[in-house]
C-alpha cells in the first residue's frame, strides 16, 4: 500500500529541514491544484506543531472576474481551514517594464508583494512548485540555451522563499485533493500555448514522456543535481571574494577573473546582473562572447543581460544601462 501523501510530505520536511527556524509559514495560494494541495498539506503538518500558517493570494490585475473568483475561492478555503487570509494586489499592466514579458512582470511583482508582507510577519514564503515544474524549467533553460548557467528550481532561496513540493508530481497532488473532495481552480490562460511554459507543459513534456516514460522524473532530478552543483560553485566564488575583500557587486579586479574558470566567471556575472534588477537573461552565445573578450581584449564595452559591462586592463564593472527603464 502506498504511503499517504501527508506522511511522505512530513518525511520530506524532516529529511530536508526546509521549515526549520520558520516562525510563520506563509503559503502563496493561487487557487490552482498545486497551491491548494500545498495549503492543505502545510496546515495538516503545522497544526499539531503549533506553527502559525497564513494563506496569501496575489491578484495580478490581468483576468478580471476570473481573477476575483480565484481570490474568493482562496479566502473560502482558508476560512474552512481556520487559516488567516491575506489579499495582495499588484497591477501588472501598469507596472510592467519596457521589454519585460507579462509573465516576468507578474512573477517579479508577485514575489515582491509576497516577500514584503512575509517580511513584516517574519514568515517563510511557500510556493507550490512541483516535480513537473522542475522538469519544465530544465527544458525551458535548455531551449533558451541557459541550462548550464541556471540549473533548476531551488528548494529554498536566500530571501526566504521555500518550495516544499518539488519531490511530488502534479498528478499525485490532484489525486490527493480528489480523495478529499477538495476542488481547485483552473487558470484559463494556462491553455494559451503562446506562453513558452504552457507550450512545454501541454505539448513538449507530455510528448517526451510518451516516448520515454519516466523522463519527467529524470529531468527533475537532473535539474536538482545541477542546481546543487552551481550552488557549490557560487559558494566557492563567494569564499574567494571574501578572502580578497572584493564586493560581490564589483568592481572586480581583472586578475580575479583570471583565476576563475569560465563557468565560475559566468555565474558571477549572471548573479551580479540579477542583483541589478530586471533584464533579459543572456543566452549561451552572449555569455561565451563576454568570456572570450575577458580573456582576450584589454579594454571593451559590452551589453550583458540588459546592463553595461565595462572592462579595463585593471577592472571589470557591471552597471545598469542608461537605456534601462
Secondary structure, DSSP 4 states (H G I P E B T S, - for coil): -PPPHHHHHHHHHHHH-TTTT-SEEEEE--SSHHHHHHHHHHHHHHHTTT-EEEEEEEE-SSSHHHHHHHHHHHHHHHHHHT-EEEEEE--HHHHPPTT--HHHHHHHHHHHHHHHHHHHHTEEEE----HHHHHHHHHHHHHTT-HHHH-S--SB-TTSEE-TTTTS-HHHHHHHHHHTT------GGGG-TTSHHHHIIIIIHHHHHHHSTTHHHHHHHHHHHHHHHHHHHHHHHHHHHHHTT--TTS-EEHHHHHTS-HHHHHHHHHHHHHHH---PPP-HHHHHHHHHHHHH-SSEEEEETTEEEEE-SSEEEEEE-TT--
